[in-house]
Amino acid sequence: MYDLNKLSSVNDTTWQNQTTSRSNEKVVLKNAYTWMSLALVVSGLTAMVVAQNPAILGLVFASKLSFMLVFLAQFGLIWFITSRINSISFSTATMLFLLYSILTDVTLSTIFLAFTQESITSVFFITAGTFGGISLYGYTTKKDLSTWGSYLLMALIGLFIESIG
């Protein structure tokens, strides 16, 4: 016959493992969203400051060489971070993350010169809302959204073609 105490203990252990797994998942998601939010704030502020500062714009976009140096510095930083990710300290990784975000947004600051702030703000909130909505859907339904990739790529291509015409 079955020992009910052993069965009870197995069920308790399974429940504890599931609870721990859910807790870990929440911590990972919280950290990912915190870092994503921080990157978006740094991105927006950096791009806006660069776009509104003629001296910085002049320095970065004075020649093709200066722009290419900023652009290539991003790739060098990516290579450095990925090659040393397991050996650098948390504070160093944080500084490199912020530096990468700033470098990327210096190059993207030209968006503020090409479009109105209203259209940039609108697109920002649409993107943030879409990201939040899909994330909430994926988190609450526990569905694997990786199968959506091909459909979303087709939609992106369709939107791109539509925006040209």
HELIX and SHEET records of a PDB file:
HELIX    1   1 LEU A    4  GLN A   52  1                                  49    
HELIX    2   2 PRO A   54  PHE A   61  1                                   8    
HELIX    3   3 LYS A   64  ARG A   84  1                                  21    
HELIX    4   4 PHE A   90  LEU A  108  1                                  19    
HELIX    5   5 THR A  110  ALA A  114  1                                   5    
HELIX    6   6 GLN A  117  THR A  141  1                                  25    
HELIX    7   7 LEU A  145  TRP A  148  5                                   4    
HELIX    8   8 GLY A  149  ILE A  164  1                                  16    
END                                                                             
